[in-house]
Each structure stands twice: as structure tokens, then as C-alpha cells.
Amino acid sequence: MSASLIILIPVVLLGIVGMLCFVGCFLDVTGLPRTPVTEYTGKTVLLTPSIIAYWPLFEGADTEPAAELISGNDGNYIDSTTAPSLYPWPAYSVGNPPGPDILSADAGMGMVAFAQPGIVAGDVVQLPNRPAPACVMVNGCYVEVPFNDKFIPLTSFTLEAWVRVDWDANATHGNRFVVDSRDISPGTGFALFAKAEDNQPGVYRWAGMIGNGGTSAAGFTVIPSDELTITLSGAGTPAEPVYLALTFEALTQTLTLFVNGVQQGKVAPAVYVPNSTQPLWVGAAAPYVPRRPQPAGELASPLFPFVGAMQDIAIYSAAIEAGDILTHFHHGSGFDP
């Protein structure tokens, strides 16, 4: 082998290696395997330092309490079996000037299905002395958690939930509440719900609401639909699971709504006054209104039933950062990017 050839071989190899390195440095990793997550409850929710309340909703019957895994503030399932006098719900009309009235949707039949396959893909590991992760499907059934200041955030907070919408475009057009922990006179607390869009049958937008201490029902700070709501796409059956998070940062007085880990809007300045009297409801609205039956023509609760699957309702005593909200969504979706 000639000396010139011996010199050329390393040069050629160096060029080949250089080309491979160039390609490797810009390799598209999209679609490559990601670390799977299977313990969203134990390793994400319960390890978040500011957690103050957590209802997985994995029970097997309405005779069991809705277990609260942090401080034992268990809730009760309210349905046509446990409270037959509440059902069926009539369709109330709620004034909404200047647009048309919004109805309390007519799906309040009090039905519930327990121990359904979980909608949170990353929540599949059984905790000690707890059932395997599952969800409930509600249609007029709701959970009532008696008031306890242990799960009421006093300043900043985050409210999160995983849901799946099971109503379709033919259902009565009305608001549908995921969580309601409010009072009136003064207006206090917070809520997370699907807002029925005026003059657009079948169209809903996710929305958050906080009470600002006003002295009447009008004292609620209702988030403007063009700032803190998002159109609910694909609201048919079945629909994809949705991760919702509502945060309030007291220092900046900022209220923010996230859907599937992405910020959809915020309002600032916003004022939040905590609810100090009323129970928290999951799957229905208006705990501050007298329960039915009531005399004809008088408003009675519950109202605005959610219809679909619910799982992993959590409350934190801090406004979780946007990056951590996205992490919760990823972990709940079953992977760690």
C-alpha cells in the first residue's frame, strides 16, 4: 500500500464520520419512544407540595363515600337512589340578557355508572388499600362534599379535573358544571364548567369562574367568553378525555384557564374571595340554592348537570406554574416527554 493511499484512507473516513455526525446532530426525534407513566396519582398529584384535596372518583357504588385522599373530607354520591326526591330534574331557564335564556340541561335523571375504565391513561397503578384507578360516568348524579376549610384555598389556588364529554349536539343546550364551590351574598368561591354558547346550539366553551365578594348573585366575576373560554370541539360520543386546570395567582391577581396543558386565556386583575359556607359539588351547580322539591316557580338545586366521565379532581393551595401544568397533562396522558 502506497504512502499516499495510507494518508487518504483516514481523510475519507473522517469525511464520512463528519457527514454522519452532521446528520445525527439534526436527527428528528419525533415519534421516538417516550418514558411511560403509570402512577399519575401517586407520583404526580400526591407529590405536588401544594395539594390540599384530591378525589379520584374510583368508587364501586353509591353506598361508598367519594374518598378524599389527602385530609379525609369524603363526599357523598347524590343520585336517584340516595336522594330520590331530587329527580328527575326539571329544565330551568336562567336569564342571560341580552341573549336568550340558558336552560339547566334536562339530563338530570340521577343516573351513575361506577368503576368504569379510567380516562386518565397514566393513572393505572393501584395504591395501597385503594381500588384500582377507575372513573365514574354521571348523568344527573353528583358528589357533595360537606364544607370543610381544609380544602378551601385562601389565596392562590389551582383546580384541576379530567373529564370526558358524553352529550351530543341534540342534547338540551345548557351549562354543565364540573366543579362548583361557590356562595352568594356575598359572591365567593370558584367553579369550572362547560359554558353553553349563546345562539349556537351544541357549542360549548370551557370556562372558569370566581367570586369577588359582591353582595348579590351578580357579584360573581364571570370570565369573559372571549378571554377565558375555548370552543369544545368534538363534543360527541365518544369524545377524548380532557384535562382542565384553573389557576389563580394572588400576587398578580391573575386567573388563568388551561385545557390539555395549554393556556387558553387569562384575566387580570381578578379578585378571589374564598367560599366559607357552602359544600363543594362535583358534577352539578348551585350548592347555595335550596334543594328541590320547592314550590312551583321557585328555583331549586341542583342545576346544570355534567354528563360524561369524571376522574382525578384535585385542589392545590398555589397557582401551579404553566410548565408544571403541562407536565401534569403529559403524565396523566401516560408519558413523560
DRENLUM-457770 format. One line per 3 residues: for each residue x negated, y, z of C-alpha. Coordinates in steps of 0.25 Angstrom, whole numbers, plus 5000, padded with zeros to 4 digits. Layout:
X:Y:Z; ...
This chain:
5000:5000:5000; 4994:5013:4996; 4992:5024:5006
5002:5034:4999; 5013:5023:5000; 5010:5021:5015
5012:5036:5016; 5024:5037:5008; 5032:5026:5015
5033:5034:5029; 5037:5046:5021; 5048:5039:5014
5053:5032:5027; 5052:5046:5034; 5061:5051:5023
5071:5040:5025; 5071:5042:5040; 5073:5056:5038
5085:5054:5029; 5091:5044:5039; 5089:5054:5051
5096:5065:5043; 5108:5056:5040; 5108:5051:5055
5108:5065:5061; 5121:5069:5054; 5128:5056:5055
5143:5057:5056; 5147:5050:5069; 5162:5052:5067
5169:5039:5069; 5157:5032:5077; 5162:5025:5089
5164:5033:5102; 5164:5029:5116; 5177:5023:5120
5184:5028:5133; 5194:5019:5140; 5194:5025:5154
5201:5039:5152; 5208:5039:5165; 5196:5034:5174
5184:5041:5167; 5190:5054:5161; 5203:5058:5168
5200:5054:5182; 5185:5058:5181; 5189:5072:5177
5185:5080:5190; 5198:5089:5190; 5208:5078:5189
5219:5080:5199; 5231:5072:5193; 5232:5060:5183
5244:5052:5179; 5240:5041:5169; 5255:5036:5168
5251:5022:5167; 5262:5016:5176; 5271:5004:5173
5285:5008:5178; 5292:5020:5183; 5292:5013:5197
5277:5017:5197; 5273:5031:5200; 5265:5038:5190
5251:5036:5196; 5243:5049:5198; 5228:5044:5199
5222:5056:5206; 5230:5060:5218; 5241:5051:5219
5252:5061:5214; 5260:5050:5207; 5272:5053:5199
5285:5046:5197; 5291:5041:5183; 5305:5048:5181
5313:5041:5171; 5327:5035:5169; 5325:5024:5179
5319:5032:5190; 5328:5045:5188; 5340:5041:5180
5347:5054:5183; 5337:5062:5175; 5341:5054:5162
5343:5056:5151; 5338:5070:5149; 5347:5080:5142
5341:5089:5132; 5340:5102:5138; 5338:5115:5130
5327:5124:5135; 5328:5139:5130; 5316:5143:5121
5318:5157:5115; 5317:5161:5105; 5316:5148:5099
5326:5136:5100; 5328:5129:5113; 5319:5117:5117
5326:5105:5121; 5322:5096:5132; 5320:5084:5123
5330:5073:5124; 5321:5061:5126; 5323:5061:5142
5328:5047:5143; 5319:5043:5154; 5312:5032:5147
5298:5028:5150; 5288:5017:5146; 5277:5013:5155
5263:5007:5154; 5263:5010:5139; 5250:5009:5131
5241:5020:5135; 5240:5032:5125; 5226:5036:5131
5216:5028:5123; 5205:5030:5133; 5213:5026:5145
5213:5011:5145; 5205:5007:5158; 5213:5002:5170
5210:5010:5183; 5208:5002:5196; 5222:4999:5201
5229:5006:5190; 5237:5001:5178; 5230:5001:5164
5231:5014:5157; 5245:5016:5150; 5255:5027:5148
5270:5030:5149; 5280:5033:5138; 5290:5043:5142
5304:5047:5137; 5310:5055:5148; 5302:5049:5159
5293:5058:5166; 5283:5057:5178; 5286:5066:5190
5274:5069:5199; 5278:5076:5212; 5272:5089:5215
5258:5088:5222; 5248:5099:5222; 5237:5089:5220
5239:5088:5205; 5243:5103:5203; 5231:5111:5197
5230:5125:5204; 5222:5132:5193; 5215:5125:5181
5220:5112:5176; 5221:5102:5165; 5233:5094:5162
5231:5082:5152; 5240:5071:5147; 5240:5060:5136
5254:5059:5129; 5260:5053:5116; 5272:5059:5110
5283:5049:5107; 5294:5059:5102; 5297:5061:5087
5302:5073:5079; 5316:5068:5081; 5316:5070:5096
5323:5082:5102; 5313:5094:5101; 5309:5097:5116
5297:5100:5124; 5291:5087:5130; 5283:5088:5143
5270:5080:5146; 5268:5086:5160; 5276:5097:5168
5271:5102:5181; 5278:5116:5182; 5287:5124:5190
5296:5137:5188; 5298:5149:5196; 5286:5151:5197
5281:5144:5184; 5270:5135:5187; 5262:5123:5183
5259:5116:5169; 5265:5108:5158; 5261:5100:5146
5271:5097:5135; 5275:5096:5121; 5282:5109:5117
5293:5108:5107; 5290:5117:5095; 5302:5127:5093
5309:5126:5080; 5300:5114:5076; 5307:5101:5079
5298:5089:5082; 5286:5099:5084; 5279:5099:5098
5267:5107:5103; 5259:5103:5115; 5259:5114:5126
5255:5117:5140; 5262:5126:5150; 5258:5132:5163
5266:5140:5174; 5261:5154:5176; 5268:5157:5189
5280:5164:5183; 5293:5165:5191; 5302:5158:5181
5302:5147:5170; 5297:5158:5161; 5285:5159:5170
5278:5147:5163; 5267:5150:5154; 5271:5143:5141
5259:5141:5132; 5262:5148:5118; 5265:5137:5108
5255:5144:5098; 5243:5143:5108; 5244:5131:5116
5252:5120:5109; 5249:5111:5098; 5259:5104:5088
5261:5090:5092; 5258:5082:5079; 5263:5068:5076
5274:5068:5087; 5280:5056:5082; 5280:5041:5087
5269:5036:5090; 5260:5048:5092; 5246:5049:5096
5242:5051:5111; 5239:5066:5114; 5230:5071:5125
5235:5084:5131; 5228:5094:5140; 5232:5107:5146
5221:5115:5154; 5222:5128:5162; 5209:5135:5166
5212:5144:5177; 5199:5153:5176; 5202:5157:5161
5217:5155:5163; 5217:5147:5150; 5228:5136:5147
5223:5126:5136; 5230:5114:5129; 5222:5103:5123
5228:5092:5114; 5220:5080:5111; 5208:5087:5118
5208:5099:5109; 5212:5113:5113; 5225:5117:5107
5227:5131:5113; 5225:5139:5126; 5231:5151:5133
5224:5161:5141; 5227:5168:5151; 5236:5158:5157
5241:5157:5171; 5244:5144:5178; 5251:5143:5191
5252:5128:5197; 5265:5121:5199; 5266:5120:5215
5280:5113:5216; 5285:5104:5204; 5281:5090:5201
5273:5086:5188; 5281:5079:5177; 5274:5071:5166
5284:5069:5154; 5294:5079:5157; 5296:5094:5161
5303:5103:5171; 5300:5098:5185; 5305:5111:5190
5319:5109:5185; 5330:5102:5193; 5331:5087:5189
5343:5082:5182; 5355:5080:5183; 5359:5094:5184
5372:5101:5182; 5375:5103:5167; 5368:5114:5160
5357:5115:5171; 5343:5112:5167; 5337:5099:5173
5324:5092:5172; 5316:5084:5167; 5315:5090:5154
5306:5089:5141; 5303:5074:5142; 5290:5069:5135
5292:5057:5126; 5280:5048:5124; 5268:5042:5131
5260:5049:5142; 5247:5045:5149; 5236:5051:5158
5242:5064:5163; 5231:5072:5171; 5229:5085:5178
5216:5092:5181; 5213:5104:5190; 5204:5110:5180
5205:5114:5165; 5197:5103:5159; 5187:5108:5148
5190:5107:5133; 5179:5097:5131; 5184:5088:5143
5198:5089:5138; 5193:5083:5124; 5185:5072:5132
5198:5068:5139; 5205:5067:5126; 5193:5059:5120
5193:5049:5132; 5208:5048:5132; 5207:5045:5117
5197:5033:5120; 5184:5038:5117; 5172:5047:5121
5166:5055:5110
